[in-house]
Amino acid sequence: MASPVSRVAVVGSGISGAVCASLLARNGVSVTLFESARGPGGRMSYRKEITEDGKELVFDHGAPLFTVSNPDVLGIVREWEARGLVAEWKENFASFDCISRKFIDFEKEGLSEKYVGVPVMNSICRALCHEPGVESKFGVGVGSLEWFDEKNLWSLTGLDGQNLGNFEGVVASDKNIFSKRFTDVTGRPPPLDLNLIPELAAKLQEVPVCSCFVLMLAFTKPLSSISVKGFSFKNSEILSWAFCDSSKPGHPATSERWVLHSTMEYARGVVAQIGLQKPSSSTLAKVAEELFEEFQRTGLTISQPFFKKAHRWGSAFPAASIAREEKCLWDRKKRVAICGDFCVSPTVEGAILSGMAASSKLTEFLSCL
Ligand SMILES: Cc1cc2nc3c(=O)[nH]c(=O)nc-3n(C[C@H](O)[C@H](O)[C@H](O)COP(=O)(O)OP(=O)(O)OC[C@H]3O[C@@H](n4cnc5c(N)ncnc54)[C@H](O)[C@@H]3O)c2cc1C
């Protein structure tokens, strides 16, 4: 157990930060978690949409599901399952070949157990961010992390200049916290100056990212020509996956809701035209049309949706893993852990493993004080 006065700041409430924060708190550390978005989850967030006639629609517009192969992660997932935060999505999955216009590979796609958050993907992060010992502050972006040698402490300042307090340790769970990309998008220096952690700086190379567009669709009637609830696309340059969101366990089934994912190549083409800034509503409307037309080109009977909206994930998937062995980066002198899927693999499981590793490093260190 760490000393109860140990204070650690966790930046980011995606699954890596949320897992790390909850494990630290269980080990007696006092954790303050800062999240720039309004709610928890990061790329496991959900989207609530209200239609013109006042209907509420909910979509998992980030990660639609996750799979697990590591026994330690499976242990945690079983615990979440017992708490009702996670359920297995036991539907049929397949691939759709756009050339033969047939569903194939039922067995292959159905091999691994698929897990979803209940009632939405971010339920897991939400619960972890509210565990005893974790104080979560949403809508608070961390703008800078300063190290004070004389106090042996980190001092955090918000993007709005607000003093966020002093901490003995810091967990940074998003690559933007140290990346040049932060400057490209915001025009400001990244919150964490790598000169403060020279030993880690060499390992913290720029992580290339792949973007993805998703299309959220709602239909009044089930798409009964589709016999599976999730499928990958073969031989499509535009679409990579389709998921029937309303068929997930615990999800409201008031309408038939599907989420389609673009291919990375398609997204790269759009981003090359519009840059890194937030896409305009006309760009998103054009993307929505293109993704939907490709869905219709399958030849499956797809009725007109009563709701159709695209969303862009600028940094959907890191294209490199910078700490595959150690699973997080750790500076013992300054007590900084850097974690996230970009350390291990571009998946929920990779992010969980990284958050677990970051919490171990800090707990081990603080318990020796
Ligand atoms: C469309 C899509 C489909 C996917 N499909 C799958 C799938 O099928 N299976 C699978 O396993 N994975 C999938 N993934 C990947 C999975 O979502 C991620 O690997 C995982 O959620 C990453 O978690 P993380 O904690 O590393 O990062 P994130 O979830 O990105 O969390 C980082 C958090 O830090 C916050 N933050 C950043 N900077 C600051 C700051 N300065 N101050 C405060 N907060 C800050 C961000 O707002 C964010 O909430 C998908 C992702 C997307 C986008």
PDBQT file of the ligand as one rigid body, heavy atoms in Angstrom, charges set to zero:
ROOT
HETATM    1  C1  LIG A 401     -13.725   4.087 -34.595  1.00  0.00    +0.000 C 
HETATM    2  C2  LIG A 401     -12.910   3.243 -33.659  1.00  0.00    +0.000 A 
HETATM    3  C3  LIG A 401     -13.053   1.858 -33.670  1.00  0.00    +0.000 A 
HETATM    4  C4  LIG A 401     -12.338   1.064 -32.797  1.00  0.00    +0.000 A 
HETATM    5  N1  LIG A 401     -12.550  -0.288 -32.787  1.00  0.00    +0.000 NA
HETATM    6  C5  LIG A 401     -11.949  -1.040 -31.839  1.00  0.00    +0.000 A 
HETATM    7  C6  LIG A 401     -12.287  -2.419 -31.698  1.00  0.00    +0.000 A 
HETATM    8  O1  LIG A 401     -13.131  -2.957 -32.408  1.00  0.00    +0.000 OA
HETATM    9  N2  LIG A 401     -11.651  -3.128 -30.721  1.00  0.00    +0.000 N 
HETATM   10  C7  LIG A 401     -10.711  -2.563 -29.887  1.00  0.00    +0.000 A 
HETATM   11  O2  LIG A 401     -10.193  -3.248 -29.002  1.00  0.00    +0.000 OA
HETATM   12  N3  LIG A 401     -10.391  -1.259 -30.009  1.00  0.00    +0.000 NA
HETATM   13  C8  LIG A 401     -10.974  -0.487 -30.958  1.00  0.00    +0.000 A 
HETATM   14  N4  LIG A 401     -10.647   0.831 -31.072  1.00  0.00    +0.000 N 
HETATM   15  C9  LIG A 401      -9.482   1.348 -30.339  1.00  0.00    +0.000 C 
HETATM   16  C10 LIG A 401      -9.779   1.654 -28.867  1.00  0.00    +0.000 C 
HETATM   17  O3  LIG A 401     -10.891   2.505 -28.795  1.00  0.00    +0.000 OA
HETATM   18  C11 LIG A 401      -8.554   2.332 -28.252  1.00  0.00    +0.000 C 
HETATM   19  O4  LIG A 401      -7.417   1.515 -28.455  1.00  0.00    +0.000 OA
HETATM   20  C12 LIG A 401      -8.691   2.600 -26.748  1.00  0.00    +0.000 C 
HETATM   21  O5  LIG A 401      -9.970   3.040 -26.416  1.00  0.00    +0.000 OA
HETATM   22  C13 LIG A 401      -7.624   3.638 -26.373  1.00  0.00    +0.000 C 
HETATM   23  O6  LIG A 401      -7.719   3.992 -25.007  1.00  0.00    +0.000 OA
HETATM   24  P1  LIG A 401      -6.643   4.990 -24.397  1.00  0.00    +0.000 P 
HETATM   25  O7  LIG A 401      -6.953   5.150 -22.958  1.00  0.00    +0.000 OA
HETATM   26  O8  LIG A 401      -5.277   4.550 -24.760  1.00  0.00    +0.000 OA
HETATM   27  O9  LIG A 401      -6.834   6.381 -25.171  1.00  0.00    +0.000 OA
HETATM   28  P2  LIG A 401      -8.087   7.355 -25.295  1.00  0.00    +0.000 P 
HETATM   29  O10 LIG A 401      -9.354   6.597 -25.239  1.00  0.00    +0.000 OA
HETATM   30  O11 LIG A 401      -7.837   8.170 -26.512  1.00  0.00    +0.000 OA
HETATM   31  O12 LIG A 401      -8.007   8.275 -23.994  1.00  0.00    +0.000 OA
HETATM   32  C14 LIG A 401      -7.183   9.410 -23.869  1.00  0.00    +0.000 C 
HETATM   33  C15 LIG A 401      -7.973  10.484 -23.124  1.00  0.00    +0.000 C 
HETATM   34  O13 LIG A 401      -7.110  11.559 -22.737  1.00  0.00    +0.000 OA
HETATM   35  C16 LIG A 401      -7.827  12.774 -22.848  1.00  0.00    +0.000 C 
HETATM   36  N5  LIG A 401      -6.865  13.878 -22.949  1.00  0.00    +0.000 N 
HETATM   37  C17 LIG A 401      -5.930  14.076 -23.916  1.00  0.00    +0.000 A 
HETATM   38  N6  LIG A 401      -5.217  15.169 -23.663  1.00  0.00    +0.000 NA
HETATM   39  C18 LIG A 401      -5.691  15.680 -22.500  1.00  0.00    +0.000 A 
HETATM   40  C19 LIG A 401      -5.345  16.829 -21.724  1.00  0.00    +0.000 A 
HETATM   41  N7  LIG A 401      -4.349  17.664 -22.092  1.00  0.00    +0.000 N 
HETATM   42  N8  LIG A 401      -6.040  17.069 -20.591  1.00  0.00    +0.000 NA
HETATM   43  C20 LIG A 401      -7.048  16.215 -20.189  1.00  0.00    +0.000 A 
HETATM   44  N9  LIG A 401      -7.423  15.133 -20.899  1.00  0.00    +0.000 NA
HETATM   45  C21 LIG A 401      -6.734  14.864 -22.033  1.00  0.00    +0.000 A 
HETATM   46  C22 LIG A 401      -8.640  12.574 -24.133  1.00  0.00    +0.000 C 
HETATM   47  O14 LIG A 401      -9.725  13.481 -24.190  1.00  0.00    +0.000 OA
HETATM   48  C23 LIG A 401      -9.068  11.120 -23.986  1.00  0.00    +0.000 C 
HETATM   49  O15 LIG A 401     -10.313  11.012 -23.321  1.00  0.00    +0.000 OA
HETATM   50  C24 LIG A 401     -11.397   1.667 -31.912  1.00  0.00    +0.000 A 
HETATM   51  C25 LIG A 401     -11.236   3.059 -31.899  1.00  0.00    +0.000 A 
HETATM   52  C26 LIG A 401     -12.002   3.837 -32.757  1.00  0.00    +0.000 A 
HETATM   53  C27 LIG A 401     -11.853   5.351 -32.700  1.00  0.00    +0.000 C 
ENDROOT
TORSDOF 0
